[in-house]
Amino acid sequence: MQLVFRAGNILEAHIVAGLLNSHGIESHVGGHFLQGAVGDLPASDFAYVFVDEDDMAQAEAIIADYENDQL
């Protein structure tokens, strides 16, 4: 699987993963267990969305629309 999106938090990662899944792209959210490890540090850069390499181009297009509020 390839990294396709770095989310601001675990909730956003799941939103993007759900969006990809709704378009028929299987995805995986990584970083669940890192959230608890940050403690008093700012919680950032730990939530990722991964897709199969074959789905990268379509996933990137969907995420670009998401980031530009096109959906």
C-alpha positions as CSV (number, residue, x, y, z in Angstrom):
1,M,0.0,0.0,0.0
2,Q,1.1,3.6,-0.7
3,L,0.7,6.7,1.4
4,V,-1.9,8.9,-0.3
5,F,-2.9,11.4,2.4
6,R,-1.5,12.8,5.6
7,A,-4.4,13.9,7.8
8,G,-4.5,16.6,10.4
9,N,-5.9,14.1,12.9
10,I,-7.3,10.6,13.0
11,L,-10.9,11.7,12.4
12,E,-10.0,13.5,9.2
13,A,-8.1,10.3,8.1
14,H,-11.2,8.3,8.6
15,I,-13.3,10.8,6.7
16,V,-11.0,10.7,3.7
17,A,-10.8,6.9,3.9
18,G,-14.6,6.7,3.9
19,L,-14.7,9.1,0.9
20,L,-12.3,6.8,-1.0
21,N,-14.3,3.7,0.0
22,S,-17.5,5.3,-1.2
23,H,-15.8,5.6,-4.6
24,G,-14.8,1.9,-4.6
25,I,-11.2,2.4,-3.4
26,E,-10.1,0.2,-0.6
27,S,-8.0,2.2,1.9
28,H,-6.3,1.7,5.3
29,V,-5.9,4.3,8.0
30,G,-2.6,4.2,9.9
31,G,-1.6,5.9,13.1
32,H,-4.3,4.9,15.5
33,F,-2.0,3.9,18.3
34,L,0.4,6.9,17.8
35,Q,-2.4,9.3,18.9
36,G,-2.1,8.1,22.5
37,A,1.7,8.4,22.5
38,V,1.8,12.1,21.9
39,G,0.8,13.0,25.5
40,D,1.3,16.8,26.0
41,L,2.8,17.3,22.6
42,P,0.7,18.8,19.8
43,A,-1.1,15.9,18.1
44,S,-0.1,16.2,14.4
45,D,1.5,14.2,11.6
46,F,0.4,10.8,12.8
47,A,-2.7,9.9,10.9
48,Y,-2.2,8.5,7.4
49,V,-4.4,7.0,4.6
50,F,-3.0,4.3,2.4
51,V,-4.3,2.8,-0.8
52,D,-3.1,0.2,-3.3
53,E,-0.6,1.4,-5.8
54,D,-3.1,0.7,-8.6
55,D,-5.6,3.1,-7.1
56,M,-3.2,6.0,-6.4
57,A,-4.1,8.2,-9.4
58,Q,-7.9,8.0,-8.8
59,A,-7.4,8.4,-5.0
60,E,-5.2,11.5,-5.5
61,A,-7.9,13.0,-7.8
62,I,-10.7,12.4,-5.2
63,I,-8.5,13.8,-2.4
64,A,-7.7,16.9,-4.5
65,D,-11.4,17.5,-4.9
66,Y,-11.9,17.0,-1.2
67,E,-9.2,19.5,-0.4
68,N,-10.7,22.0,-2.8
69,D,-14.2,21.4,-1.4
70,Q,-15.4,20.2,-4.8
71,L,-17.3,17.2,-3.5
